[in-house]
Amino acid sequence: MQGIEERKIWRYEGGNITARTDSVVTEVPLTVHLNNEEVATLLSSPHERKELVVGFLASEGFIKQKSDIKKLLLDEREGMAWVETGEKNEQAESLFLKRYITSCCGRTRPHFYFANDALTAKKVTSTFSMSGRTILEFMLSIDSELFAKTGGVHGGGICDAKQVLHITYDTGRHNVLDKLYGWGILNEISFDDKCIVFSGRISSEVLLKASKMGVPILASRSAPMGLAIDLAQELGVTAIGFIRNGRMNIYTYPERIVP
């Protein structure tokens, strides 16, 4: 199975130590070059790497749509990706990885963003709604054989009100969102009537990626972080956590969830 390697381990059980093999998840580097300049090295599971690159570049504001990409070459063996765009986004490139500090919702406590986050995160105004029962059902679809064997990956899916459109997985929570973003861009789908079901914690970074995509509902079986809830309220995203055993917690914009 792609993304799995076998390693020798020593198992302690019942007072005895025995040698055996066990399945562990594979994580490999991918260095991304944009317009002949190296911009980042991503560590990820070795699948859907084209989607990862496209989603990462979109999330950072380098591209907005499929037509912005003039050439994309991927060398899986060497772990290299080269992307050419029609026009350089000078602003995104100059602000990449720089910090930006702003006060949020008039509060005195500052929120820290990367500068590109402040430029690319957007308020989601979609009136899309979805059945709670459907979200519970779709959450079950992201359980993967890879997770069952290794316990080392996160899963995520992009859904509309009727079906799960695409499922992906990765060692990194943020990579899962980038892969979903990249898949959507490459297939030229709209995100304003979609939901993401997700296995990992909803951190502020994950929430920001959802808002950049324009996804109105982000649903996870894990916990949201406090800053992520604040950002969800500010950015118009319905944040849902602790989806398990037929129930869920809705933290923001509950009007999008119907019985």
MOKA-V528885 format. One record per backbone hydrogen bond with DSSP energy under -0.5 kcal/mol. CO is the residue of the C=O (numbers start at 1). NH is the residue of the N-H. E is the energy in kcal/mol with one decimal. If there is no record, write none. Layout:
co->CO nh->NH e->E
co->CO nh->NH e->E
This chain:
co->1 nh->4 e->-1.4
co->3 nh->26 e->-2.4
co->5 nh->24 e->-2.8
co->7 nh->22 e->-2.3
co->9 nh->20 e->-2.4
co->10 nh->12 e->-0.5
co->11 nh->13 e->-0.6
co->11 nh->18 e->-2.2
co->13 nh->16 e->-1.7
co->16 nh->13 e->-2.6
co->18 nh->11 e->-2.9
co->20 nh->9 e->-3.2
co->22 nh->7 e->-2.6
co->24 nh->5 e->-2.5
co->28 nh->44 e->-2.4
co->30 nh->32 e->-0.5
co->30 nh->42 e->-3.1
co->31 nh->33 e->-0.5
co->31 nh->81 e->-2.4
co->32 nh->39 e->-2.9
co->32 nh->40 e->-1.3
co->33 nh->35 e->-0.5
co->33 nh->83 e->-2.8
co->34 nh->37 e->-1.3
co->37 nh->34 e->-3.3
co->40 nh->32 e->-3.4
co->40 nh->42 e->-0.5
co->42 nh->30 e->-2.1
co->42 nh->44 e->-0.5
co->44 nh->28 e->-2.8
co->45 nh->47 e->-1.9
co->48 nh->52 e->-1.7
co->49 nh->53 e->-2.4
co->50 nh->54 e->-2.4
co->51 nh->55 e->-2.8
co->52 nh->56 e->-2.6
co->53 nh->57 e->-2.5
co->54 nh->58 e->-2.2
co->55 nh->59 e->-2.6
co->56 nh->60 e->-1.8
co->57 nh->62 e->-2.2
co->57 nh->63 e->-1.0
co->58 nh->61 e->-1.2
co->65 nh->68 e->-1.6
co->66 nh->69 e->-1.9
co->68 nh->70 e->-0.7
co->68 nh->86 e->-1.3
co->71 nh->84 e->-2.7
co->73 nh->82 e->-2.7
co->74 nh->76 e->-0.7
co->75 nh->79 e->-1.5
co->75 nh->80 e->-1.9
co->79 nh->31 e->-2.7
co->80 nh->75 e->-3.2
co->81 nh->33 e->-2.9
co->82 nh->73 e->-2.7
co->83 nh->35 e->-3.2
co->84 nh->70 e->-2.8
co->84 nh->71 e->-1.6
co->88 nh->90 e->-1.3
co->89 nh->93 e->-2.4
co->90 nh->94 e->-2.2
co->91 nh->95 e->-1.6
co->92 nh->96 e->-0.9
co->95 nh->98 e->-2.4
co->95 nh->116 e->-0.5
co->98 nh->115 e->-4.0
co->100 nh->113 e->-2.3
co->102 nh->111 e->-2.9
co->104 nh->107 e->-2.3
co->109 nh->104 e->-0.8
co->111 nh->102 e->-1.8
co->111 nh->113 e->-0.6
co->113 nh->100 e->-2.6
co->114 nh->117 e->-0.8
co->114 nh->118 e->-1.4
co->115 nh->119 e->-1.1
co->116 nh->120 e->-2.4
co->117 nh->121 e->-2.7
co->123 nh->125 e->-0.6
co->130 nh->258 e->-2.4
co->131 nh->135 e->-1.9
co->132 nh->136 e->-2.2
co->133 nh->137 e->-2.0
co->134 nh->138 e->-2.9
co->135 nh->139 e->-2.0
co->136 nh->140 e->-0.8
co->137 nh->140 e->-0.8
co->138 nh->141 e->-1.2
co->139 nh->142 e->-1.1
co->140 nh->143 e->-1.1
co->144 nh->148 e->-2.0
co->145 nh->149 e->-2.0
co->146 nh->150 e->-2.1
co->147 nh->151 e->-2.3
co->154 nh->170 e->-2.1
co->155 nh->199 e->-2.2
co->156 nh->168 e->-2.7
co->157 nh->197 e->-2.2
co->158 nh->165 e->-2.5
co->158 nh->166 e->-1.4
co->159 nh->195 e->-2.4
co->163 nh->160 e->-2.3
co->163 nh->165 e->-0.6
co->166 nh->158 e->-2.3
co->168 nh->156 e->-2.4
co->170 nh->154 e->-3.4
co->172 nh->176 e->-1.5
co->173 nh->177 e->-1.4
co->174 nh->178 e->-2.1
co->175 nh->179 e->-2.8
co->176 nh->180 e->-2.1
co->177 nh->181 e->-2.6
co->178 nh->182 e->-3.1
co->179 nh->183 e->-2.5
co->180 nh->184 e->-2.2
co->181 nh->185 e->-2.4
co->182 nh->186 e->-2.7
co->183 nh->187 e->-1.7
co->184 nh->189 e->-2.3
co->185 nh->188 e->-1.1
co->191 nh->194 e->-1.4
co->191 nh->216 e->-0.5
co->194 nh->216 e->-0.6
co->194 nh->217 e->-0.9
co->195 nh->159 e->-2.9
co->195 nh->197 e->-0.5
co->196 nh->219 e->-3.2
co->197 nh->157 e->-2.6
co->198 nh->221 e->-1.7
co->200 nh->222 e->-0.6
co->201 nh->203 e->-1.2
co->202 nh->225 e->-2.6
co->203 nh->207 e->-2.4
co->204 nh->208 e->-2.4
co->205 nh->209 e->-1.9
co->206 nh->210 e->-1.9
co->207 nh->211 e->-2.1
co->208 nh->212 e->-2.2
co->209 nh->213 e->-1.8
co->210 nh->214 e->-1.2
co->210 nh->215 e->-2.0
co->216 nh->238 e->-3.2
co->217 nh->196 e->-2.5
co->218 nh->240 e->-2.5
co->219 nh->198 e->-2.3
co->220 nh->243 e->-1.3
co->222 nh->242 e->-2.0
co->223 nh->202 e->-2.1
co->225 nh->229 e->-2.1
co->226 nh->230 e->-2.0
co->227 nh->231 e->-2.5
co->228 nh->232 e->-2.6
co->229 nh->233 e->-2.2
co->230 nh->234 e->-2.1
co->231 nh->235 e->-2.9
co->232 nh->236 e->-0.8
co->232 nh->237 e->-1.9
co->235 nh->124 e->-3.2
co->237 nh->239 e->-0.8
co->238 nh->218 e->-2.8
co->238 nh->240 e->-0.5
co->239 nh->251 e->-2.9
co->239 nh->252 e->-0.9
co->240 nh->220 e->-2.4
co->241 nh->249 e->-2.8
co->242 nh->244 e->-1.0
co->244 nh->247 e->-1.4
co->247 nh->244 e->-1.9
co->248 nh->250 e->-0.5
co->249 nh->241 e->-2.5
co->249 nh->251 e->-0.6
co->253 nh->256 e->-1.4
co->254 nh->257 e->-2.0
co->256 nh->130 e->-2.7
co->256 nh->258 e->-0.6
co->258 nh->132 e->-2.9
